[in-house]
Amino acid sequence: MSQLIFLMEPPPRLSFSNSTGARVSCAAHGNPPPTITWLTEDGIPVSDITGLRQALSNGTLWLGAFSPAQYRSDVHAGVYRCRASGTSGTVLSRDMRVEAVRTSIPLAPVTKAISKAQSKVYGPEQAKASSIKIPICIPT
C-alpha cells in the first residue's frame, strides 16, 4: 500500500467557449491504483448529463459543446473538484472554477452591389430620401 499522490490536477480556472466544449484530466498514483471521481461544489459526485457533461472512467471530466439555449449554470458556471480514493485513503484536488463563454453565430456585414441597370435616376429631393443604407448580414 502506498500514499495517494496527484499526477495531474485540474487548473484553478477553466474558461471555454460553448462552441468547443472542454476536457479536463485528473490522475493520481497509488498502490492499488485509486479510483478517480469528479465532485460538484457541494461534494456530490458529478452526474452525467447527456450531451453536456460526463465523468469518464479515465479520470477526464468532459464538458460538451452546447448551444446558448442549452446553457445551465449548474454545469457551465460551477466549481468542480477531483477526488482520488483507494485503500490507502482519499485526496481532494484544489477547486476548479468553470466558466463557459456563450457565443452566438458571428455575422459579417455584406455590401450588395447594384448594377447600373438596376439603379433608378432620381431628382435631388428623391436622392436625399433614398440615401438610407441598410446593412445586410449573413452567417459566416
Secondary structure, DSSP 4 states (H G I P E B T S, - for coil): ----EEEE---SEEEEETTT-EEEE-EEE-SSPPEEEEEETTSPBPPPBTTTEEE-TTSEEEE----GGG--HHHHS-EEEEEEEETTEEEEPPPEEEEEEP----EEEEPPP--TTT-----HHHHHHT-----EEEE-
